[in-house]
Amino acid sequence: MPMIRQNADSSLGIEGKDGGEGGFIPATLPYIATTVDCTIFTAGRPYVVKAIRGRVDVAGTGGACTATIRKVASGTAITSGTALHTDSFNLVGTVNTQQALTLSTAASDLLLAAGDSICYDLTGTATSAVGTISVTLNPA
């Protein structure tokens, strides 16, 4: 059951049953080898990014291949968006293993305004890669 909580700015917010880390809205991208830079989610209201996790089901075989999850304002190219994390998701990582990305330490980077998008920015060639990346959001 969602709960009411007090935010850092003294306003009230809603969070998931597991507290501030429980999540409220999951935005998920199931990717395959042919998935290119794309939008995962576009905010209709302000949100805070709480976690980014992914799982490799089939590792890519074409050499190094990573993804960066970015916050991108309307009218901005995906590659010019702000990275939401400090490391990157490894599409050739260990199969069947969760990767929990380290979120940016700048609170402003993790706050999405209405109209901002969360996007998948691929570097390298995914070859045979298959998996899922999820971004957990709380209403701001």
Backbone hydrogen bonds, N-H to C=O, Kabsch-Sander energy under -0.5 kcal/mol:
donor,donor_aa,acceptor,acceptor_aa,energy
3,M,15,E,-2.2
5,R,13,G,-2.4
7,N,5,R,-0.6
7,N,11,S,-3.2
10,S,7,N,-2.1
13,G,5,R,-2.7
15,E,3,M,-2.4
19,G,16,G,-1.5
21,E,18,D,-0.7
22,G,19,G,-2.0
24,F,137,L,-1.6
25,I,137,L,-2.6
27,A,25,I,-0.5
27,A,135,V,-2.9
28,T,26,P,-0.6
29,L,133,I,-3.0
31,Y,29,L,-0.7
31,Y,131,G,-2.3
35,T,32,I,-2.3
38,C,120,Y,-1.6
40,I,118,I,-3.3
41,F,118,I,-1.5
43,A,116,D,-3.0
47,Y,112,L,-1.9
48,V,138,N,-2.8
49,V,110,L,-2.7
50,K,136,T,-3.4
51,A,136,T,-1.2
53,R,134,S,-2.6
54,G,99,Q,-2.0
55,R,132,T,-2.4
56,V,97,T,-0.9
57,D,55,R,-0.6
57,D,130,V,-2.6
58,V,130,V,-2.3
60,G,91,L,-1.9
66,T,123,T,-2.3
67,A,89,F,-2.1
68,T,121,D,-2.5
70,R,68,T,-0.6
70,R,119,C,-2.5
71,K,82,T,-3.0
72,V,70,R,-0.5
72,V,117,S,-3.0
76,T,73,A,-1.8
80,S,77,A,-1.5
81,G,78,I,-1.7
82,T,71,K,-2.6
84,L,69,I,-2.8
86,T,102,T,-2.6
87,D,102,T,-0.5
89,F,67,A,-2.5
91,L,65,C,-1.9
91,L,89,F,-0.8
92,V,65,C,-0.7
93,G,90,N,-1.5
96,N,56,V,-3.2
97,T,94,T,-1.2
99,Q,54,G,-2.9
100,A,98,Q,-0.5
101,L,52,I,-2.4
101,L,99,Q,-0.7
103,L,101,L,-0.6
104,S,84,L,-2.2
107,A,105,T,-0.8
109,D,106,A,-1.2
110,L,106,A,-0.9
110,L,107,A,-0.7
111,L,108,S,-0.7
112,L,47,Y,-3.2
112,L,110,L,-0.6
115,G,43,A,-3.0
116,D,113,A,-2.4
117,S,72,V,-2.8
118,I,41,F,-3.0
119,C,70,R,-2.9
119,C,117,S,-0.5
120,Y,38,C,-3.1
121,D,68,T,-2.5
121,D,119,C,-0.5
122,L,120,Y,-0.6
123,T,66,T,-3.0
125,T,64,A,-0.6
126,A,124,G,-0.5
129,A,126,A,-2.8
130,V,58,V,-2.4
131,G,31,Y,-2.0
132,T,55,R,-2.1
133,I,29,L,-2.1
134,S,53,R,-3.7
135,V,27,A,-2.8
136,T,51,A,-2.7
137,L,25,I,-2.8
138,N,48,V,-2.3
140,A,46,P,-2.0
